[in-house]
Amino acid sequence: IGASVALLGADHQLKRLVARPEQPQELIARSSLANMPAALRASPMPRRLLLDGRSPARRTLLRHSTVQRRDGSVAPLNKLRGFIEIERKAPAPYRPAADRLADYAEINGPADQAELTRQSARCMDCGTPFCHTHTGCPISNVIPEFNQQVFDGEWRQAYSNLASTNNFPEFTGRVCPAPCEGACVAGLVDESVTIKSMEYSIIERAWSEGWVVAAPPARRSGKKVAVVGSGPAGLAAADELNKKYGHAVTVFERAERAGGLLTYGIPNMKLDKETVQRRVDLMEAEGISFVTGAEVDAAAISETVEGFDATVLAIGSTVPNNLPIPGRDLDGIVYAMEFLTRNQKALFANPPALLTTEVTPEVGLTSKYGGGFISAKGKHVVVIGGGDTGTDCIGTSLRHGCKSLINFELFPAPPDEQDKRGEASGNPWPLWPRIMRVDYGHEEASHRFGADPRTYSVLSKEFVSDGAGRVRAVKTVQVEVGPDGRFAEVEGSEREHPADLVILAMGFRHPEQEIVRALRLETDQRSNAKASTSDYKTSAPGVFAAGDCRRGQSLVVWAINEGRGVAKSVDAYLGGKGW
């Protein structure tokens, strides 16, 4: 009911105010200052307060800088009316698609400082900011406050604010889909505030200014904790256990570099690996030990558990969903993470390939999956499955120089706009909007081939052989959702698509089971380690689980949430006081 009232009220206010832009004097009269005594309101002091961004009255801030409003007129930048007068615009837009396709460098372009100020003015400083509730930010970033601090030019304070809730803003500022923006109150009747860009800009400013420095704990607890897995959940747990609670932390990672999914699963153009290493180096300087190239398997896990006072399992959800249709055993059909991991390992071995796609990163590397680099160059590529991973496979295939590219999605195309009242879709605000989005890979495919690569309501029926053991094509059929909610094949819609490389990007089932079985852990119905968010304890004494291995595949920001949560529980288990 409250959300419906907010929607109706905000909709009415926006239409009224956009239709009749007011002057600053009228703004004061209509604001909460109208309740001031008449003598005080008539004095020059309120106006001076309004012009002072660092005053208690800065919610009604009027800046001397000007901005073009929605109606085309130019006026002083007005914080109170920012969400009404200023249209959303990315302060740090992606580089042009043509430029991005020529290298593996990060897709983010430089931030426009003036635009950051304008966009921060769009934040409404809501009475109930849904952006940092459970429907918005899982780690409860205090978003209205750091938006205000960006507006006021208080960048160091904005960094301190952000770092108080988020261990790794440089990761979420790049790869998070920003559920906070889906829950933004301004998004009820207009486009949401550019929260993700603010976060990215704040943390990059902090690194460039030298504000992010090693801060080891002032005292040690004398307790030792092992963290198995160095993805976002493991890193967040280690960071909290070390810096906040003073425990000696050792992180075990089976790959050659720390970072897990951040290092090997997310392409370099989305998250530069120097950014990940920069944070790992800082954590090492704060006292955390990283042991890489260490497979903590069934034989080693018992010894690991016995050698530490507590153990945190943050091993991720790495068993992929398969597509067991005829022809699945043909060569040329690979899992998305296999494709992406081998590509990143090749880039590690051949750094010049980062700066141009003319240098092919084919160096015959092997990975934990076996085999070497998987090239899409000159091939007809079919990506089955969507989401972030599907988009990353699209972007990587394009940089390889694929001949053609198509992306199959089983479900119907989502709507262009959210039914914010949820009357028809069951997807009301402030839930994450299930709408059509164009991500970087889709934009790049459109630039290269002239059309969006996605095809919806497609069911793959068979992988066709070329007669020599390799895939040649994929047979598909269109489907539609029947009255009973089941998929039904559309008669006469069968089709054969050329395919030299098929990439399965259909998500993940559960964590690998070796450690789970070795420790005889209880599991849930999906074979995840069974543990409650109340304490993150597994059925094995002194063993905790967090991240995707406990909750199932999810977002990086949820992994950070769980890493922070499990660290608090481990500290309580060890008898700490959380100093």
N, C-alpha and C positions, 0 to 999 in steps of 0.2 A: 504494500500500500504506500509506504514511504517513497519507494522508488517511482511509483506512478505519479505521486504528487509532485516529486522533484522534476519529473519529465514534463508534466503539464505546465508547471510554473516556469521552468527554464525556457521552454518553447515559447511561451507567451512573452517572457521578458526579452528574449532575443529578437523576436519579430517586431516588438514595439520599439526597442532601442535602435535596431538597425534601420527601421523605417524613419526614425527621427533622431539623428545624431545630436547630442546635446553639447552645450558649451561647458567649460570647466565650472563656471559659477552655478549652472543648473545641476551639474554633477554633485557639487557640495550640498546643494539644497536637497537632493534626492537621496543622499547617502545617509549613513548612520549619524553623521555630524549634524543632521537636521534636528536631532534631539538635544543639541547643546543649547544652553541659554542664549537668547538673542544677542545680548551684549558681547558675549564671547565669540559668537559666530560672526558678528559684524567686525570684530577687531582684525588687524592684519595677521595676528599670530596663527590662526588656523591655516591661512594660505601659505605661510612660511613653512608650517609643519607639513603641509601637503607637498611642497616642493622639496622637502628634505627626505631623501630615500632612507636615511638611517634613523629617522624619528619614529616614535611610537605610532604615528599616524600614516606609516608608509603604505598601508593597504590602499589608500586613496592617492597613491603617488602620481605626480605629474612631472615628467622629465622634460628638460629643455630640448632634448633631441626630438626630431619629428619623424613621423611614420606615415606611409600611405595607407589610408583606411580602405575598408571594403568598397565604399562608394566612390573611391578614386581621389577623394580629397586628402590633403596633407594637414596634419595637426600634431601638436605635442604628444609624445608617447605617454599614454595614460594607463597605469597599471590596473586600476579598478575596472576599466572598460576594455582591457586588452583582449579578452576572449570574444568580445563583441566586434571590436573594430579591426582586429588583425587576423588575417587568414593564416592557416597553418602552412609552413614552408620549412623544409629540412635545413637546419643550420649547417649540417655537415653531410651534404648529399654524396651519393656514390659517384665515383669517377665515370665519365662517359663509357658506354658499353664497348665501343670500338677500342678505346684505350685499355680497358680491363682485359679484353680478350687477347691482348698482345703479351700478357705476362701473368705471373702468379702472385704479384704483389697485392697488398690489401686493397679491397674495393672502396674503402672509405676515402673520401676526399677531405681536404682541409676544412676546418670549421670557420665560418664567418662570424667574427666576434659581435658585430653589430646585430646580425640576425639572431644570435643566441640571446641577446638582451631583448629583442622584440618578441621572440617566441616565449621566453620566460614570462613575459608580461601577460601571456594568454592564460597562465595558471590562475584559477579562480580563488585559491586559498579557501577551499570548501570547508564548511562546518563539519561535514563528515566526508573526509577524503577517501573514497573507495579505492583509490590507486594504491594505497598501502595497507589495505585489509587483505584477508585471505583470498578474495576474488581478484585482487590486483597483484601486489608484490609478495611472493612467498617469504621473503626475508624482511618485510616491513620497512623498506627504505622510507625515510621521512621526506617524501617527495615535495610537498608544497614548500617546506622550509628550504630545501636546497634550490628549488626554482627561484624563490625569493632572493636567496643569497647570490645566485647568478645574476639576477636582475640588478641587484645593488652593487655588483662588482666585488663581492666578498668571496673570492674564489677559495682562499685557504679555509675559511669557515665552511664553505660548501663541501670541500674535500673531507674535513673532519667529520662533518655530518654524515656524508656518504660512507666513509670508512667505519663508522660506528656500527653499521648494520650489515655491510657487504664486505667480505674479505677480499673479493676479486672483482671490482667494478670494471677493470679493463677486459674481463672475459664477458660478463653479462652485457656491457655496453656495446659489444660487437656481435654476439651470437644469440642473445636472448630475443625471443619474439615479442617481448614487451607486453605481457598480460596487464601490466599497470596502465598502459594506454587504452586497452579494451575496457578498463573499469573507470577511466577518467570521466568525471561528471560533465566536463565540457563536451565530451563526446556524445552526450545524450541528444543534443540538438545541433551539433556541429562536429568538426573533426577534433580529435583529442589533442592534448598538449604533446609536444615532441620530447617526452620524458627520456627515452632511450638516448637521444642525441645529447641531452643535458648531462646524463650520466657519463657517457663517453667523453665529452668535452671536459668535464670536471676532473676525471682521473688522468687524462692525458696532460692537462694543465699541471696537475700535481706532480706527475713524473718529470715533466720538463722543467719545473721550477725547483726541483730537488726537495719537495716536501715529503716524498715517500722514502723513508729511511728505515734502516734496521732498528727494531725496538725489542731486543731480547728481554725476557722477564727479569724483574729486579731480584727475584729469589726463586729457588728451585724446591720442588716438593720432595725430591728423592725417589719418585716413582718413575717407572719406565713403561711406555706404551708403544705397541707395534701397530702400525697402520698398513694393511695389505691393500695396495691399489693406490695410484696417485692421480686418479681423475679428480673432477671438481669436488666430489664428496670427501675423498681421502685427503685432498689438500686442505679443504676447509676444516676438517676435523683436526688435522695436524697443526694448522695455524692456531686454532683456538686452544688446543691442549698445551701447546708450547707457550704461546705468548700470553694468554689470558690466565691459564691455570698452573703454569710453571713445571709441567711434567717433561721428562726427557722423551722425545719422540723419534722413532725410526720408521721411515716410510719405505716399504718394499715395492718395487715395480719390476715386472718381468721384461718389459721392453728396455731398449738401450737408453731411452730418455724418459724423464719424468713428465707427467701431464696426462697420461692415459688418453681418453677421448679428445681432450683439448689439443694434444700434440699430434696424434695419428688419425683421428676420425674426422676432425673438422679441417677442411682444406686451408692452405696457407692464405689464399686470397680473402678468406673470411676472418681468419685469426692468425696473424703472423706468428710464427713459432718463436721468434725473438721476444715477443711479448710474453709468451708463456715462460720462457727461460729466464727472463728478467725477474719474474715473480719467484720462480724456484730459487734463483740465486739469492734473492732477498731473504727467503725463508731459511736457506742454509746459513746465511749470515746471522740469523736470529737464533741459531742453535739446533735446527732440525737436521737429522741425518737422512740422506736419501741413498738407498741401496738399489741401483738399477741393474738390469740384466739378471735379476734374481727371481726365478720361478718358485714361488711358494706353493708347491703342489701338495698332493695328498701325503707324500712322504715327509715333507718338511714342515707342514702346518702344526703338527703336534709339538715339535721341538720349538717352533716360534712361540706358540702359546705359553709353553712352560718357561720360556726365558724372559717373559715380560709380565708385568703386574696386570695388564689388560691388553686385549687385542681388538682392533676395529677392522671389520671386513668391509671394504669399499671396492669390491671387485667388479662392479658394474653388471649390466645385463648384456651378455655378448653372444648368446646363442641366437642366430637369426631365424626368422620365419622362412620356411622353404616353400616352394611351389611345385609339389610333386605331380606334375602332369606328364603325359607321354613325351619322351625326348629329353627329360631333365638331365640325363647323364651325358649329354653331348658336350663337347668342348666349346668354349666361348660363352658359357653361362656362369656368371660369378655373383657372389654376394657383394652388396654395396660396400661394406666395411673392408672387404678384401681388396676391392678396386681402389678405394680411397687410401687405405693404409700403404699399399705398395707404391702408390703414386707419391705419397709424402716421404717414404723412405728413399725413393729415388731422388727426390729433391734435396734431401739431407746430404746425399752422397755427391750431388752435382749442383752446388749452390748457384752457379751462373744461370741455371735453368729457371731460377726464380724470376729473373729480370726479363726474360723473353721466351716465347713459345717456339722460337726458331731453334733453340738448343733442346734437343729431345732428351729427357731425363731417363733414358733407357740404359741402365748400367748393370743389368743382370743381377739385381739384388734379390735376396730371398727374404721372406717374412715368416711369421709364425704360421701362416696358412700354407707355406710351401710355394715353390715356383718363383717366378720373377715378375718384373714390371708388366702390367697389363695395359697395352696401348689401344686407344680408340681411333688412332690415326687412319684416315681413309676408310673407316668402317661405317656400316649402317648400325646405329646404336638404338636399342630399345631399353628404356628404363621403366621397370614395373614397380609402381608404388610412388607415393608422393612425399609430402612433408619436407623437412629440412634436409634429410639425407638424400632424398630423390633430387632435390634442387642442387645439392653439392655434386652429385654424380653428373647432372646435366652440365654444370659449369666446368667440371674437370674434363668431360668428354669434348666439349667445345674447344678447350685450350689444347687438347691433343690434336685437334683437326679432324674430327669425325666427318664422314661424308653426308650423313643425314641423322636426324635425331627425333625420336617420338617418345612420349611419356604416357603410359597407360595408368589410369586410375579406375578402380572398380566402382566407386560410388558416383552418384550424379554430381554435376557441377554445383558448387555452392552458390547462394545468391550473391549479388553484387553489394547489397547493403544488409545490415543486421535489422531484424525485426525487434527493435529495442524493447517493445512491450512484451515480446514473447508470445503473442496471441496465437500465432500460427506455427511458429518454428520450435517453440520450447527453448529458445536460445535468447533470453532477454538480457538487457544490460543489468548488472555489470559483469555478466559472464563473458568469457573470451568469445569474441564474435567469430562465428563459423561462416566466413564470407570468402569470396574470390579475392585472392591476393596475387600480386605479381612480384616475385622475389627476383634476386639478382640473376639467377640462372635463366629464368623465363624471359627476362628482358634481353639477356645476351643471345638466347636462341632466336628470339624475334628479330634481333639485329642481324644475325648471321643468315637465317633462313627465311625471314619475312613473315613468320607466324609463331604464335605461342605453341610450344611443343606438346601441351597437355591434351589428351583425349579422354573423355569421361565415359562412365558406364560401359567399360570394356572388360570382358572376361577372357583371359588367356586360356586356350584350349589345348594347344599342342606346340611343341618345339619341333621344327622340321629339319631333318638332316640333309646335308649336301652330298650324302653318300660316302663320305670319307671320315665320318665321326665328328664333324663340326656342325654347329647350328647354322642354318641358312635362312630361316624365316620363323615367324611366330603366327600361328593361326588363332584368330580371335572371333568373338561374337559379341554383339551389343546386348546389354541386359537392361531391364527396367524393374522397378520395384512394384510388386503387385499389391493388391489390397491387404494381403496378410503380412506384408512387410518383407516377404522373401523376394529374392532375385529370380526373374524369369527371362529366359533367352528370347530375343526378338527374332522371329522366323525370317530367314532370308538375309540376315545381317552378317553372315560369315565373311571373313576376310583374311588374307594372308599378307603379312608385313615383312619386307626384307629385313634380315637381322644377321650381322656378323658378330655382334657382341650384345648380350643380354645381361642387364644389371638388375639384380633383385634387391629392391629397397623397400621391403615390406615390414620393417620394424624387427623387434627382438622379442624372444619368448621369455627368457629367464637367464640367470647367471650359469656359468659352467659349474657342473655338479661335483667335481673332484674334491674341492675343499669342503663343500657342504656334506658330502658323504663321509669324508675322513673324520670330521668332527661330530658326525651323527646329529646334525642340526635338524630341528623340526622345520618343515617348509609349509607354505600356504598352497592353495589350489593351483597356483601357477608355477610352483617349484621355486619360488623366491624364499630366501631365508626369512623365517617367521620371527618377527620382532615388532613390538608396539612402539609408537612414537612417544609413549609416556616414559620409556626408559631405554629403548633400542636394544634391550638385552635379548640374546638368542637363548636357546635351550642349553647351551654349553656354558659352564661357569666362566666368568671373566671375558667372554667373547660377545662383542656387539656387532651389529650390522647397520649400515646406513647407505643411502643413495639407491641407485637402480637395482642393486642386488637384493634390496629389501622391498622397495615400493614398485618395482617394475620400471621399464624405460620411461624416462621423463625428461624434464628440462634441466639445463645446467643450473638455473637459479634454484630449482627444487633440490638438486644435489647439494648446493651450498647450504640451504636451509637444514638439510638432514645432517650435514657435516657439523654444523654449529650445534644442533640438538644433541647428537651423539656425544660430542665433546663434553657437554654439560653433564650428561648422564654418567660418562666414564669418570669424570672428576668426583661426582657424588659417590660412585662405587668405591673410589680410592680413598674416600674420607676427606676429600678436599673441601675447602670453604669457599671456593670460587673467587679467590682474591684477585 
